[in-house]
Amino acid sequence: MRVVVLGAGISGLFTALLLRERGDDVVVVSADATEATTSHLAAAIWFPTSAGPADKVAAWGSTTYDVLADEAARGVPGVVMRESLVVYRDEPGPQPWADAVGEVRSARPDELPAGYSHGLRFAVPLVEMPTYLPRLRQRYLDTGGHHLVRRVAALTDLLDLSPDVIVNCAGLAAGQLVGDSTTYPIRGQIVRVRNPGLTLSVRDEHHPAGRAYIHPRTDDCILGGTLDQGSWDTTVDDATTASIVARCTDLVPALADAEVIEALVGLRPGRPEVRLERDEQLVDGVPVVHNYGHGGSGITLGWGCAQDVLTLV
Ligand SMILES: Cc1cc2nc3c(=O)[nH]c(=O)nc-3n(C[C@H](O)[C@H](O)[C@H](O)COP(=O)(O)OP(=O)(O)OC[C@H]3O[C@@H](n4cnc5c(N)ncnc54)[C@H](O)[C@@H]3O)c2cc1C
């Protein structure tokens, strides 16, 4: 079959790779290079955030965890297993993501930052997207796939490519392209600092000053971050940058003197639930499979969603 995949972020590239590997004729179309996607900017740690529905997120997340963990074990560039600590001020209770992660243990008191009474320790895949995403695209091209850089105003603009099926992986833009008014941006501001030698990822979802997370990468650390639902503002707010650095330093004092490299803003593709379904009505004579609306979890769910797309295609 000839499949046109709209989008070259994590959703489009995982989907396109799997379609090529089973022998379909695939063209990826994207408005921009992969470096300009939300996917490229993401902190990209495995952790379900702002995505639904819960049962499918658990299944997609579990599949993706296993694939990325296997890639980390095989030394695929850009993927590592990251020791993690989530901290709480009260007893956390069961966590919906824990089943996918395998071994989760209570943190010892000496592992907790000052002011916290509870914590959970586990390991999850962390993907360094500036390394991983271009290689994923190359892996797809090496299988014989094609990539056209072209902005479309509607899915019908893809009909000149003679698709048997169109797969809609256009992220936040997907809703506007297909008249889906349930999509919305979830603005995320993050800060990149020089890594002062950290190897543990630390997260407090309920810090009084806002969500706080520290994800160490090879050369830098991603400090976050905001989840501003409904905001289309892509400009960096300096007060927010200062607040993110301050609350992350509360959790990890070693960040106090870390050099700030830059602050970044991205818009997550929000939707009450990920849209992963077949649509026969949208484009005359050509079925569309939607795969968008992954919120703060596109990397966490990406491989599992792509496998379901394959079945629908
Ligand atoms: C600050 C921040 C931190 C994040 N951290 C994490 C994290 O730790 N873990 C996690 O799992 N997720 C995280 N996310 C969320 C994750 O980045 C997204 O869920 C994911 O990138 C969505 O991928 P996508 O491929 O669906 O969309 P995108 O990456 O946005 O790609 C969309 C593609 O569609 C194309 N496109 C759009 N419109 C058109 C058009 N009109 N014509 C042609 N092409 C078009 C674009 O060019 C692009 O190629 C984070 C996001 C942000 C902003």
PDBQT file of the ligand as one rigid body, heavy atoms in Angstrom, charges set to zero:
ROOT
HETATM    1  C1  LIG A 401       8.614  21.335  27.204  1.00  0.00    +0.000 C 
HETATM    2  C2  LIG A 401       8.114  19.985  26.764  1.00  0.00    +0.000 A 
HETATM    3  C3  LIG A 401       8.559  18.857  27.422  1.00  0.00    +0.000 A 
HETATM    4  C4  LIG A 401       8.078  17.600  27.057  1.00  0.00    +0.000 A 
HETATM    5  N1  LIG A 401       8.562  16.500  27.712  1.00  0.00    +0.000 NA
HETATM    6  C5  LIG A 401       8.086  15.266  27.377  1.00  0.00    +0.000 A 
HETATM    7  C6  LIG A 401       8.573  14.126  28.061  1.00  0.00    +0.000 A 
HETATM    8  O1  LIG A 401       9.425  14.207  28.946  1.00  0.00    +0.000 OA
HETATM    9  N2  LIG A 401       8.067  12.902  27.685  1.00  0.00    +0.000 N 
HETATM   10  C7  LIG A 401       7.131  12.765  26.700  1.00  0.00    +0.000 A 
HETATM   11  O2  LIG A 401       6.715  11.642  26.412  1.00  0.00    +0.000 OA
HETATM   12  N3  LIG A 401       6.664  13.860  26.031  1.00  0.00    +0.000 NA
HETATM   13  C8  LIG A 401       7.106  15.097  26.365  1.00  0.00    +0.000 A 
HETATM   14  N4  LIG A 401       6.628  16.205  25.718  1.00  0.00    +0.000 N 
HETATM   15  C9  LIG A 401       5.518  16.038  24.775  1.00  0.00    +0.000 C 
HETATM   16  C10 LIG A 401       5.995  15.622  23.409  1.00  0.00    +0.000 C 
HETATM   17  O3  LIG A 401       6.969  16.524  22.965  1.00  0.00    +0.000 OA
HETATM   18  C11 LIG A 401       4.809  15.597  22.431  1.00  0.00    +0.000 C 
HETATM   19  O4  LIG A 401       3.756  14.811  22.927  1.00  0.00    +0.000 OA
HETATM   20  C12 LIG A 401       5.288  15.002  21.107  1.00  0.00    +0.000 C 
HETATM   21  O5  LIG A 401       6.420  15.688  20.653  1.00  0.00    +0.000 OA
HETATM   22  C13 LIG A 401       4.203  15.016  20.042  1.00  0.00    +0.000 C 
HETATM   23  O6  LIG A 401       4.783  14.474  18.888  1.00  0.00    +0.000 OA
HETATM   24  P1  LIG A 401       4.078  14.514  17.490  1.00  0.00    +0.000 P 
HETATM   25  O7  LIG A 401       4.972  13.794  16.546  1.00  0.00    +0.000 OA
HETATM   26  O8  LIG A 401       2.682  14.026  17.647  1.00  0.00    +0.000 OA
HETATM   27  O9  LIG A 401       3.988  16.078  17.128  1.00  0.00    +0.000 OA
HETATM   28  P2  LIG A 401       5.140  17.104  16.692  1.00  0.00    +0.000 P 
HETATM   29  O10 LIG A 401       6.458  16.752  17.224  1.00  0.00    +0.000 OA
HETATM   30  O11 LIG A 401       4.599  18.449  17.015  1.00  0.00    +0.000 OA
HETATM   31  O12 LIG A 401       5.212  16.936  15.118  1.00  0.00    +0.000 OA
HETATM   32  C14 LIG A 401       4.171  17.391  14.289  1.00  0.00    +0.000 C 
HETATM   33  C15 LIG A 401       4.597  17.272  12.843  1.00  0.00    +0.000 C 
HETATM   34  O13 LIG A 401       3.503  17.668  12.008  1.00  0.00    +0.000 OA
HETATM   35  C16 LIG A 401       3.983  18.535  11.014  1.00  0.00    +0.000 C 
HETATM   36  N5  LIG A 401       2.917  19.442  10.598  1.00  0.00    +0.000 N 
HETATM   37  C17 LIG A 401       2.092  20.158  11.387  1.00  0.00    +0.000 A 
HETATM   38  N6  LIG A 401       1.264  20.912  10.629  1.00  0.00    +0.000 NA
HETATM   39  C18 LIG A 401       1.577  20.651   9.334  1.00  0.00    +0.000 A 
HETATM   40  C19 LIG A 401       1.070  21.117   8.086  1.00  0.00    +0.000 A 
HETATM   41  N7  LIG A 401       0.083  22.001   8.011  1.00  0.00    +0.000 N 
HETATM   42  N8  LIG A 401       1.636  20.643   6.969  1.00  0.00    +0.000 NA
HETATM   43  C20 LIG A 401       2.641  19.735   7.018  1.00  0.00    +0.000 A 
HETATM   44  N9  LIG A 401       3.135  19.266   8.170  1.00  0.00    +0.000 NA
HETATM   45  C21 LIG A 401       2.617  19.717   9.319  1.00  0.00    +0.000 A 
HETATM   46  C22 LIG A 401       5.141  19.284  11.682  1.00  0.00    +0.000 C 
HETATM   47  O14 LIG A 401       6.003  19.863  10.700  1.00  0.00    +0.000 OA
HETATM   48  C23 LIG A 401       5.770  18.143  12.458  1.00  0.00    +0.000 C 
HETATM   49  O15 LIG A 401       6.651  17.451  11.616  1.00  0.00    +0.000 OA
HETATM   50  C24 LIG A 401       7.128  17.473  26.019  1.00  0.00    +0.000 A 
HETATM   51  C25 LIG A 401       6.713  18.609  25.326  1.00  0.00    +0.000 A 
HETATM   52  C26 LIG A 401       7.196  19.856  25.697  1.00  0.00    +0.000 A 
HETATM   53  C27 LIG A 401       6.728  21.054  24.941  1.00  0.00    +0.000 C 
ENDROOT
TORSDOF 0
